[in-house]
Amino acid sequence: MQEPNSHFNNADSFAMIFDEAWKKTKFEANENLTLEEKIKKIIEKNKDHPFIKNSPSEAINVAKFRLRLLQLE
């Protein structure tokens, strides 16, 4: 995770940390996690981000959008 001081309470700041965390996270093949469960894992790892704290449901929507946009699903 980046320095906490570089996090802002907005979707762009969240998207940057989400993209990085998604690419770095190795999901085990035997976990059989759904996309939603994978997103929740990433969000849990970054739960101190201001956007996640203040808008958790919107953070999930942004995460899903990022995955579709970058074709990372």
VEXRO-223114 format. One record per residue: residue in three letters; y, x, z of N, C-alpha, C, O in turn. Coordinates in Angstrom, 2 decimals. Example, Ala and Ser with C-alpha at 12.3 -4.5 7.8 and 13.67 -1.06 7.14 Angstrom:
REM VEXRO-223114
PT    aa       n_v       n_u       n_w      ca_v      ca_u      ca_w       c_v       c_u       c_w       o_v       o_u       o_w
PT   ALA     -5.69     13.19      7.80     -4.50     12.30      7.80     -3.30     13.20      7.80     -3.32     14.24      8.46
PT   SER     -2.25     12.85      7.08     -1.06     13.67      7.14      0.03     12.90      7.87      1.14     13.41      8.04
END
This chain:
REM VEXRO-223114
PT    aa       n_v       n_u       n_w      ca_v      ca_u      ca_w       c_v       c_u       c_w       o_v       o_u       o_w
PT   MET     -1.17      0.84      0.00      0.00      0.00      0.00      1.23      0.88      0.00      1.21      1.98      0.57
PT   GLN      2.28      0.43     -0.62      3.52      1.18     -0.69      4.23      1.17      0.65      3.83      0.47      1.58
PT   GLU      5.29      1.95      0.73      6.11      1.97      1.94      6.61      0.56      2.24      7.11     -0.12      1.34
PT   PRO      6.50      0.10      3.48      6.97     -1.25      3.83      8.44     -1.48      3.50      8.84     -2.61      3.20
PT   ASN      9.24     -0.44      3.55     10.67     -0.59      3.28     10.95     -0.92      1.81     12.04     -1.39      1.48
PT   SER      9.97     -0.68      0.94     10.18     -0.96     -0.48      9.74     -2.36     -0.87      9.77     -2.71     -2.05
PT   HIS      9.33     -3.17      0.08      8.87     -4.52     -0.20     10.00     -5.51      0.00     10.75     -5.45      0.97
PT   PHE     10.09     -6.42     -0.93     11.10     -7.46     -0.87     10.43     -8.81     -0.87      9.29     -8.95     -1.33
PT   ASN     11.11     -9.80     -0.36     10.57    -11.15     -0.30     10.79    -11.86     -1.64     11.56    -12.82     -1.73
PT   ASN     10.11    -11.36     -2.67     10.18    -12.03     -3.96      8.89    -11.80     -4.74      8.10    -10.92     -4.42
PT   ALA      8.70    -12.61     -5.76      7.46    -12.57     -6.53      7.29    -11.25     -7.29      6.17    -10.77     -7.44
PT   ASP      8.38    -10.67     -7.75      8.27     -9.41     -8.49      7.74     -8.29     -7.60      6.86     -7.53     -8.01
PT   SER      8.25     -8.19     -6.41      7.79     -7.17     -5.47      6.31     -7.39     -5.14      5.53     -6.44     -5.10
PT   PHE      5.94     -8.64     -4.91      4.54     -8.96     -4.63      3.67     -8.63     -5.84      2.59     -8.06     -5.68
PT   ALA      4.12     -8.98     -7.04      3.32     -8.73     -8.24      3.03     -7.24     -8.41      1.93     -6.87     -8.82
PT   MET      3.98     -6.40     -8.09      3.77     -4.96     -8.22      2.67     -4.48     -7.28      1.80     -3.71     -7.69
PT   ILE      2.70     -4.92     -6.04      1.67     -4.46     -5.11      0.32     -5.13     -5.41     -0.73     -4.51     -5.22
PT   PHE      0.35     -6.37     -5.88     -0.89     -7.06     -6.22     -1.59     -6.36     -7.38     -2.79     -6.09     -7.31
PT   ASP     -0.84     -6.07     -8.45     -1.43     -5.41     -9.62     -2.08     -4.09     -9.23     -3.21     -3.80     -9.64
PT   GLU     -1.38     -3.30     -8.45     -1.89     -2.00     -8.02     -3.15     -2.17     -7.17     -4.15     -1.47     -7.38
PT   ALA     -3.11     -3.08     -6.23     -4.26     -3.30     -5.35     -5.46     -3.83     -6.13     -6.59     -3.43     -5.87
PT   TRP     -5.22     -4.72     -7.08     -6.32     -5.29     -7.88     -7.02     -4.18     -8.67     -8.25     -4.13     -8.72
PT   LYS     -6.23     -3.31     -9.27     -6.81     -2.25    -10.09     -7.56     -1.23     -9.24     -8.53     -0.63     -9.71
PT   LYS     -7.13     -1.02     -8.00     -7.76     -0.04     -7.13     -8.99     -0.58     -6.39     -9.84      0.19     -5.95
PT   THR     -9.08     -1.89     -6.25    -10.16     -2.49     -5.49    -11.44     -2.54     -6.31    -11.45     -2.99     -7.45
PT   LYS    -12.50     -2.06     -5.70    -13.81     -2.10     -6.34    -14.61     -3.23     -5.70    -15.06     -3.11     -4.56
PT   PHE    -14.77     -4.31     -6.44    -15.56     -5.42     -5.94    -17.02     -5.13     -6.22    -17.39     -4.78     -7.34
PT   GLU    -17.85     -5.28     -5.21    -19.28     -5.02     -5.36    -19.90     -6.12     -6.21    -19.64     -7.31     -6.01
PT   ALA    -20.73     -5.72     -7.15    -21.38     -6.69     -8.05    -22.24     -7.67     -7.27    -22.37     -8.84     -7.66
PT   ASN    -22.83     -7.21     -6.18    -23.71     -8.10     -5.42    -22.96     -9.06     -4.50    -23.57     -9.91     -3.86
PT   GLU    -21.65     -8.93     -4.44    -20.86     -9.84     -3.61    -20.77    -11.24     -4.22    -20.64    -12.23     -3.50
PT   ASN    -20.84    -11.32     -5.54    -20.75    -12.61     -6.24    -19.54    -13.41     -5.79    -19.65    -14.61     -5.53
PT   LEU    -18.39    -12.77     -5.71    -17.17    -13.44     -5.28    -16.54    -14.20     -6.43    -16.57    -13.76     -7.58
PT   THR    -15.98    -15.34     -6.12    -15.21    -16.08     -7.12    -13.86    -15.38     -7.28    -13.50    -14.52     -6.48
PT   LEU    -13.14    -15.75     -8.31    -11.82    -15.20     -8.54    -10.91    -15.49     -7.35    -10.15    -14.62     -6.92
PT   GLU    -10.98    -16.69     -6.81    -10.16    -17.07     -5.67    -10.48    -16.21     -4.45     -9.58    -15.83     -3.70
PT   GLU    -11.76    -15.91     -4.23    -12.15    -15.08     -3.09    -11.65    -13.64     -3.26    -11.24    -13.00     -2.29
PT   LYS    -11.68    -13.15     -4.49    -11.16    -11.80     -4.76     -9.66    -11.75     -4.50     -9.16    -10.80     -3.90
PT   ILE     -8.96    -12.77     -4.95     -7.51    -12.84     -4.72     -7.23    -12.87     -3.22     -6.34    -12.17     -2.75
PT   LYS     -7.97    -13.66     -2.49     -7.78    -13.75     -1.04     -8.01    -12.41     -0.36     -7.33    -12.08      0.61
PT   LYS     -8.99    -11.64     -0.85     -9.23    -10.31     -0.28     -8.03     -9.39     -0.49     -7.62     -8.68      0.42
PT   ILE     -7.46     -9.43     -1.69     -6.30     -8.59     -1.99     -5.11     -9.03     -1.13     -4.39     -8.20     -0.59
PT   ILE     -4.93    -10.33     -1.02     -3.81    -10.84     -0.22     -4.00    -10.46      1.24     -3.03    -10.11      1.92
PT   GLU     -5.22    -10.53      1.74     -5.49    -10.16      3.13     -5.17     -8.69      3.38     -4.64     -8.33      4.43
PT   LYS     -5.50     -7.85      2.42     -5.22     -6.41      2.55     -3.72     -6.12      2.60     -3.29     -5.11      3.15
PT   ASN     -2.93     -7.02      2.02     -1.48     -6.82      1.93     -0.71     -7.88      2.70      0.43     -8.21      2.34
PT   LYS     -1.31     -8.42      3.73     -0.76     -9.57      4.44      0.61     -9.33      5.08      1.29    -10.28      5.45
PT   ASP      1.01     -8.07      5.21      2.32     -7.78      5.80      3.46     -7.84      4.80      4.62     -7.69      5.17
PT   HIS      3.14     -8.05      3.53      4.20     -8.14      2.51      5.04     -9.39      2.79      4.48    -10.46      3.05
PT   PRO      6.36     -9.28      2.75      7.22    -10.43      3.07      6.96    -11.68      2.23      7.05    -12.79      2.74
PT   PHE      6.65    -11.52      0.96      6.41    -12.69      0.10      5.14    -13.42      0.52      5.09    -14.65      0.49
PT   ILE      4.12    -12.66      0.92      2.87    -13.28      1.38      3.12    -14.01      2.70      2.61    -15.11      2.90
PT   LYS      3.88    -13.39      3.57      4.17    -14.02      4.87      4.95    -15.32      4.71      4.66    -16.30      5.39
PT   ASN      5.94    -15.33      3.82      6.83    -16.48      3.69      6.37    -17.53      2.69      6.75    -18.70      2.79
PT   SER      5.56    -17.13      1.73      5.12    -18.07      0.68      3.67    -17.81      0.30      3.39    -17.44     -0.84
PT   PRO      2.73    -18.00      1.23      1.34    -17.66      0.93      0.74    -18.42     -0.25      0.00    -17.83     -1.04
PT   SER      1.04    -19.69     -0.39      0.47    -20.44     -1.52      1.10    -20.01     -2.84      0.43    -19.98     -3.87
PT   GLU      2.37    -19.68     -2.80      3.04    -19.18     -4.01      2.51    -17.81     -4.39      2.42    -17.48     -5.57
PT   ALA      2.16    -16.99     -3.40      1.58    -15.67     -3.66      0.26    -15.82     -4.42     -0.03    -15.05     -5.33
PT   ILE     -0.54    -16.80     -4.04     -1.80    -17.05     -4.74     -1.53    -17.46     -6.19     -2.22    -17.01     -7.10
PT   ASN     -0.53    -18.31     -6.39     -0.18    -18.73     -7.76      0.30    -17.54     -8.59     -0.07    -17.42     -9.76
PT   VAL      1.10    -16.68     -8.00      1.59    -15.49     -8.71      0.41    -14.58     -9.05      0.34    -14.04    -10.15
PT   ALA     -0.51    -14.41     -8.12     -1.68    -13.57     -8.35     -2.49    -14.10     -9.53     -2.89    -13.32    -10.40
PT   LYS     -2.74    -15.38     -9.57     -3.50    -15.98    -10.67     -2.76    -15.80    -12.00     -3.38    -15.51    -13.02
PT   PHE     -1.46    -15.97    -11.97     -0.65    -15.78    -13.18     -0.75    -14.34    -13.66     -0.92    -14.10    -14.85
PT   ARG     -0.64    -13.38    -12.73     -0.71    -11.96    -13.10     -2.06    -11.63    -13.73     -2.12    -10.89    -14.71
PT   LEU     -3.12    -12.18    -13.19     -4.45    -11.90    -13.72     -4.60    -12.45    -15.15     -5.20    -11.80    -16.01
PT   ARG     -4.06    -13.64    -15.37     -4.10    -14.20    -16.73     -3.20    -13.41    -17.68     -3.60    -13.09    -18.80
PT   LEU     -2.01    -13.09    -17.22     -1.03    -12.38    -18.04     -1.56    -11.02    -18.49     -1.43    -10.65    -19.65
PT   LEU     -2.15    -10.29    -17.56     -2.63     -8.94    -17.84     -4.09     -8.91    -18.28     -4.66     -7.84    -18.50
PT   GLN     -4.68    -10.10    -18.40     -6.08    -10.25    -18.80     -7.00     -9.40    -17.92     -7.84     -8.65    -18.43
PT   LEU     -6.83     -9.52    -16.62     -7.62     -8.77    -15.65     -8.71     -9.62    -15.00     -9.43     -9.13    -14.12
PT   GLU     -8.84    -10.85    -15.42     -9.82    -11.75    -14.80    -11.22    -11.26    -15.01    -12.18    -11.89    -14.56
END
